Amino acid sequence: MSVLFTILLMAVIGGFIGAMTNYIAIRMLFRPYKAVYLFNRRLPFTPGLIPKRRDELAEHIGKVVVSHLLTEDAIRARLLDENLQREVTETITKMFHEKMKLETTPNELLHHLGYENAEVRSISWLERTLEIEISRFLTTKQSTQMSELIPSMLENELTKKLPHVTDRITSKMSVFIASEAGKIQIKQMLQKFFEEHGKMGSMARMFINIDSFSEKIQQEGLKLISQEDTKNIINQLLTTEWHNFEAKELQELIPTEKQAHLAGQLTSEIIQAVPHEKLFNQPIQGILRNYEAAITEKMIPFAVERMLDFVAIHSAEIVERMDLAKLVETQIATFSLPEIEKLVVEISGRELKMITYLGGILGGFIGIIQGILAMWI
């Protein structure tokens, strides 16, 4: 009985020693946090292993993360993963639908982004920019012929329209001459003609009936205007004037001293034509609602794909600039020692307990062997 008791006692003592040894060894990884001094001499194994090697640990973890975990290839593969693209697209689409339920004006959006007095500042910027650009255009192009400034498409269209302009002119002239107002105008012109020629005019009026003569002129005028030769002459005059206009330099039409005034005038007209009050105070959602389907079905997926492709292509440069190793090292260095201990225990607490139990089991087994050997000796 005493033999069995001795073996069991040795097993218990060995198990206790083994468990406590491993427990203390595990605790010594973290404790003490600071060096302990006795008689001005630092005690061995203080501070603990992790507190003592904290900076080295942070540096090596950073290198391991970049070298084996967050590698360029791994990041690129993740960015090009179809599942990630789908998840990002779904997230952005969901956010877009949520925003579409609101009523946000450009003024409110810009205010939210920290851009105060958006309408006034935007109009002021647009006004300054327009005036500068118009002035610059007038200055740099002042020696340029109008034929070079007018777009070729517009020039061709205007050239094609000249015969129509001629028809329009003759048509309007015919309508006016044939009207009662035209008849009165002809009569007044005849009366003025006779009055300006004194006695000769008075004598002529004795032999001419102004009313009938006015009608005759009216009829002949209509015949003259309807003739093809008249139309050709008008068309030729218009064509000549158009070519003369094209041959002129810009400075002939707009002298240098008037350019600044014209730039300001044009800018003012453009600004007044822009409905800026409506643009800045109309809900953005109202503008986008007609394009909501196109935005969610085409634009967002396309933008996400292009964005992720861009980041994937430049992932090496991005990783290098971010210096992930240094980032991880810095973050770990900011952890307090109790936080690091808590983090390690949370991650591997079960394994650490098993190590403690294993020490107890091995110690107990060694105790049993010692007890048996003690009996034999």
C-alpha positions in Angstrom: 0.0 0.0 0.0 2.9 2.3 0.9 4.5 1.6 -2.5 1.3 2.7 -4.4 0.9 5.7 -2.2 4.5 6.7 -2.9 4.1 6.4 -6.6 0.9 8.4 -6.6 2.4 11.1 -4.4 5.4 11.3 -6.8 3.0 11.5 -9.7 1.0 14.3 -8.1 4.1 16.2 -7.1 5.6 15.8 -10.6 2.3 16.8 -12.3 2.0 19.9 -10.1 5.6 20.9 -10.8 5.2 20.3 -14.6 2.0 22.2 -14.8 3.3 25.1 -12.7 6.5 25.2 -14.7 4.7 25.6 -18.0 2.2 28.0 -16.5 5.0 30.2 -15.1 6.9 30.0 -18.5 3.8 31.1 -20.3 3.2 34.0 -17.9 6.9 35.0 -18.2 6.3 35.6 -21.9 4.3 38.8 -20.8 5.3 39.4 -17.2 6.7 41.4 -15.7 6.0 44.4 -18.0 9.1 46.2 -16.7 12.5 45.3 -15.4 12.6 44.4 -11.7 15.7 45.6 -9.7 17.0 44.2 -6.4 19.9 46.0 -4.7 20.4 48.0 -7.9 20.8 44.8 -9.9 18.2 43.8 -12.6 16.7 40.4 -11.9 17.1 37.8 -14.7 14.2 37.3 -17.1 12.8 40.8 -16.3 11.0 42.3 -18.2 9.2 39.4 -19.8 10.1 38.1 -23.3 7.4 40.0 -25.3 7.9 43.4 -23.4 11.6 43.1 -23.8 11.4 42.2 -27.5 8.4 44.3 -28.3 9.9 46.6 -31.0 11.6 43.6 -32.7 8.4 41.7 -32.5 6.4 44.5 -34.1 9.0 44.9 -36.9 9.1 41.2 -37.7 5.3 40.9 -37.6 5.1 43.8 -40.1 7.7 42.1 -42.4 5.9 38.7 -42.1 2.5 40.3 -43.0 3.9 42.0 -46.1 6.1 39.0 -47.2 3.6 36.2 -46.7 0.1 37.6 -46.1 -0.6 41.0 -47.8 1.6 40.4 -50.8 1.2 42.3 -54.1 0.0 39.2 -55.8 -2.5 38.4 -53.1 -3.8 42.0 -53.1 -4.0 42.0 -56.9 -5.9 38.7 -57.0 -8.3 39.9 -54.4 -9.0 43.1 -56.3 -9.7 41.2 -59.5 -11.9 38.7 -57.8 -15.4 38.7 -59.3 -17.0 38.2 -55.9 -15.3 41.4 -54.6 -16.5 43.3 -57.6 -20.0 42.1 -57.1 -20.0 42.9 -53.4 -18.6 46.4 -53.9 -21.1 47.0 -56.8 -24.0 45.8 -54.6 -22.9 48.0 -51.7 -22.5 51.2 -53.8 -25.8 50.5 -55.6 -27.6 50.1 -52.2 -26.1 53.4 -51.0 -27.2 55.1 -54.3 -30.8 53.8 -53.8 -30.8 55.1 -50.2 -29.6 58.6 -51.4 -32.2 58.6 -54.2 -34.9 58.5 -51.5 -33.7 61.9 -50.2 -34.1 65.4 -51.7 -30.6 67.0 -51.7 -29.9 70.1 -53.6 -26.4 70.9 -54.9 -26.2 73.7 -52.4 -26.9 71.3 -49.5 -24.5 68.7 -50.9 -21.7 71.2 -51.3 -22.4 72.6 -47.8 -22.2 69.1 -46.4 -18.8 68.8 -48.1 -17.6 72.0 -46.5 -18.1 74.2 -49.5 -19.9 77.3 -48.1 -21.8 79.8 -50.3 -21.5 77.4 -53.2 -23.8 79.2 -55.6 -22.2 82.6 -55.2 -18.7 81.3 -55.3 -19.4 79.0 -58.3 -21.0 81.8 -60.3 -18.2 84.2 -59.4 -15.6 81.6 -60.5 -17.5 80.9 -63.7 -17.8 84.6 -64.5 -14.0 85.2 -63.9 -13.0 82.2 -65.9 -15.3 83.0 -68.9 -14.2 86.6 -69.1 -10.5 85.6 -68.9 -11.0 82.9 -71.6 -13.0 85.1 -73.9 -10.4 87.9 -73.6 -7.6 85.5 -74.2 -9.4 84.2 -77.3 -10.0 87.7 -78.7 -6.4 88.6 -78.1 -4.7 85.5 -79.6 -7.1 85.4 -82.6 -7.2 89.1 -83.5 -5.1 88.6 -86.6 -7.0 85.5 -87.7 -9.4 85.6 -90.6 -13.0 84.8 -89.9 -12.9 81.9 -92.3 -10.5 80.2 -90.0 -12.6 80.9 -86.8 -15.9 79.8 -88.2 -16.2 75.9 -88.0 -16.2 74.3 -91.4 -19.5 72.5 -90.8 -21.2 75.9 -89.9 -19.6 77.5 -92.9 -20.9 74.8 -95.3 -24.3 75.1 -93.8 -24.4 78.9 -94.1 -23.2 78.6 -97.7 -26.0 76.1 -98.5 -28.6 78.4 -96.9 -27.8 81.5 -98.9 -30.2 80.6 -101.8 -32.9 80.1 -99.1 -32.1 83.5 -97.6 -32.5 85.0 -101.1 -35.9 83.4 -101.5 -36.9 84.6 -98.0 -35.9 88.1 -98.8 -37.8 88.2 -102.1 -40.8 86.6 -100.5 -40.9 89.2 -97.7 -40.4 92.0 -100.2 -43.2 90.7 -102.4 -45.6 90.4 -99.5 -44.8 93.9 -98.3 -45.1 95.6 -101.7 -48.4 93.8 -102.4 -49.8 94.9 -99.0 -51.7 98.0 -98.3 -48.8 99.3 -96.2 -46.5 98.8 -99.2 -48.9 100.7 -101.4 -49.0 103.6 -98.9 -45.2 103.6 -98.6 -44.8 103.8 -102.4 -47.4 106.7 -102.5 -45.5 108.6 -99.8 -42.2 108.1 -101.6 -43.7 109.5 -104.8 -45.2 112.5 -103.0 -41.8 113.2 -101.3 -40.1 112.9 -104.7 -42.3 115.5 -106.3 -42.0 117.8 -103.3 -38.2 117.6 -103.4 -38.2 118.7 -107.1 -40.0 122.0 -106.6 -41.8 123.4 -109.7 -40.9 120.5 -111.9 -42.4 118.1 -109.3 -45.6 120.3 -109.1 -45.9 120.4 -112.9 -45.4 116.6 -113.1 -48.2 116.1 -110.5 -50.6 117.9 -112.8 -50.2 115.2 -115.4 -49.7 112.2 -113.1 -52.3 110.5 -110.9 -50.4 109.5 -107.9 -52.8 106.7 -106.9 -52.7 105.0 -110.3 -49.0 105.6 -110.7 -48.4 104.0 -107.2 -50.4 101.0 -108.3 -48.4 100.7 -111.5 -45.1 100.9 -109.6 -46.4 98.3 -107.2 -47.2 95.9 -110.0 -43.9 96.5 -111.8 -42.1 96.0 -108.5 -43.7 92.7 -107.9 -42.8 91.6 -111.4 -39.2 92.7 -110.9 -38.8 90.9 -107.6 -40.3 87.7 -109.0 -37.8 87.6 -111.9 -35.0 85.0 -111.7 -32.4 87.6 -112.6 -33.3 89.7 -109.5 -33.0 86.6 -107.3 -29.6 85.9 -108.9 -28.4 89.4 -108.2 -29.5 89.3 -104.6 -27.9 85.9 -104.1 -24.7 87.1 -105.7 -24.6 90.2 -103.4 -25.2 88.0 -100.4 -22.4 85.6 -101.5 -20.0 88.5 -102.1 -20.7 90.0 -98.7 -20.3 86.6 -97.0 -16.9 86.1 -98.7 -15.9 89.6 -97.7 -16.9 88.9 -94.1 -14.9 85.7 -94.1 -11.8 87.5 -95.5 -11.8 90.0 -92.7 -9.6 89.6 -89.6 -11.2 89.5 -86.2 -9.6 92.8 -85.2 -11.4 94.5 -88.1 -14.7 93.5 -86.7 -13.7 93.9 -83.0 -11.1 96.6 -82.4 -8.6 95.9 -79.6 -9.9 98.8 -77.5 -13.4 97.2 -77.5 -12.3 93.6 -76.8 -12.4 93.9 -73.0 -15.9 95.5 -73.1 -17.1 92.8 -75.4 -15.6 90.0 -73.2 -17.4 91.5 -70.2 -20.7 91.8 -72.1 -20.6 88.3 -73.4 -19.8 86.9 -70.0 -22.7 88.8 -68.5 -25.1 87.5 -71.2 -23.9 83.9 -70.7 -24.2 84.1 -66.9 -27.7 85.6 -67.2 -28.7 82.8 -69.6 -27.6 80.1 -67.1 -30.5 79.2 -64.7 -28.1 78.9 -61.8 -30.8 79.5 -59.1 -32.7 76.5 -60.4 -29.6 74.4 -60.9 -28.3 74.9 -57.3 -31.7 74.6 -55.6 -33.3 71.7 -57.5 -33.0 68.3 -55.8 -30.2 66.3 -57.5 -32.4 63.2 -57.2 -35.0 64.8 -59.6 -32.3 65.2 -62.2 -30.9 61.7 -61.8 -34.2 59.9 -61.5 -34.6 59.5 -65.3 -31.1 57.9 -65.4 -31.4 55.8 -62.3 -31.7 52.5 -64.2 -28.7 53.3 -66.4 -26.6 54.4 -63.4 -27.3 51.3 -61.4 -27.1 48.8 -64.2 -24.3 50.2 -66.3 -22.4 53.2 -64.7 -21.8 51.8 -61.2 -20.7 48.3 -62.3 -18.4 49.9 -65.0 -17.0 52.4 -62.5 -16.3 49.7 -59.9 -14.7 47.4 -62.4 -12.5 50.3 -63.8 -11.6 51.4 -60.3 -10.6 48.0 -59.1 -8.6 47.3 -62.3 -6.8 50.6 -61.8 -5.9 49.8 -58.2 -4.9 46.2 -59.2 -2.6 47.5 -62.0 -0.9 50.0 -59.6 -1.1 47.7 -56.5 2.7 47.4 -56.4 3.2 51.1 -56.3 0.3 51.6 -53.8 1.7 48.9 -51.4 5.1 50.5 -51.7 3.8 54.0 -50.9 1.6 52.7 -48.1 4.6 50.9 -46.5 2.4 48.2 -45.0 5.2 46.7 -43.0 5.8 50.0 -41.2 2.1 50.5 -40.8 1.7 47.2 -39.0 4.8 47.8 -37.0 3.5 51.2 -35.9 0.0 49.9 -35.0 1.5 47.1 -32.9 3.8 49.5 -31.2 0.8 51.6 -30.1 -0.7 48.6 -28.3 -0.2 48.6 -24.5 1.4 45.4 -23.1 -1.8 44.4 -21.4 -3.6 44.7 -24.7 -1.0 42.6 -26.5 -1.3 39.9 -23.7 -5.1 40.0 -23.9 -4.9 39.7 -27.7 -2.6 36.7 -27.6 -4.6 35.0 -24.9 -7.9 35.5 -26.8 -6.3 34.0 -30.0 -4.4 31.1 -28.4 -5.9 30.8 -24.9 -7.0 27.2 -25.5 -3.6 26.1 -26.8 -1.8 27.8 -23.8 -4.1 25.9 -21.4 -3.3 22.7 -23.3 0.4 23.4 -22.9 -0.1 23.9 -19.1 -2.1 20.6 -18.9 0.6 18.9 -21.0 3.2 20.0 -18.5 1.2 18.5 -15.7 0.7 15.2 -17.6 4.4 14.9 -18.4 5.3 15.9 -14.9 3.0 13.2 -13.5 4.4 10.6 -15.9 7.9 11.5 -14.8 6.8 11.4 -11.1 5.5 7.9 -11.7 8.8 6.8 -13.2 10.7 8.3 -10.4 8.5 6.6 -7.8 9.1 3.2 -9.5 12.8 3.8 -9.7 12.9 4.9 -6.1 11.3 1.5 -5.1 13.9 -0.5 -6.9 16.8 1.5 -5.7 
